Amino acid sequence: MPSIIGLSSRMGAGKSTLARALSDAFGIPRISFGDYVRSVALQRGLPESRTALQELGESLVEEDAFSFTSSVLSTRWRNGAVVDGIRHLQVLRAIRDIVAPVPVFLVYVEVDEAIRRQRLAQRGMSPEDIDAADRHSTEQQVRETLRAAAALRVSGDADPTLAVRLVAEALQKRQAEG
């Protein structure tokens, strides 16, 4: 049976790297909320700054989380998918409603704080930019609510091969349990 593997994490934890590795390993599409929000920003002539993207994503969820999620997912999930960038509990709930009865398996990617900040600095974010982005309400939901909702937590510190194996094992166990 196909599954939806959802990924959530703080910025810079490695979820997009893991999403690509999972997509390749399982031969299923990668669907990215971040890519979708960036495309909407481009269509609306908005800057692609972290702040602008966070605010746009938040407004799309507040306007209609179900429609926003439906637009991101489209129909690409029918045979399973890796959904990268789940940042709101409302979106997780919408995914579950849209794809039912296909199971949704949420994975939270954790990373050492020094590594995360180094990765974000390599993307051009200053320490002040990182702190400001971390204070956004979306990041609060990711740090607490979605982390607690995850079926599995994996490390984004190193090569994603181990995390892919852990996800595969957890999915097999879940399917065996019915």
ABEGO torsion letter per residue (X at the ends): XBBBBBBBBBBGAGAAAAAAAAAAAAGBBBBBAAAAAAAAAAAAGBBABAAAAAAAAAAAAAABAAAAAAAAAEAAAAAEBBBBGBABAAAAAAAAAAAOABBBBBBBBBBBAAAAAAAAAAAGBBAAAAAAAAABAAAAAAAAAAAAABABBBBAABBAAAAAAAAAAAAAAAAAAX
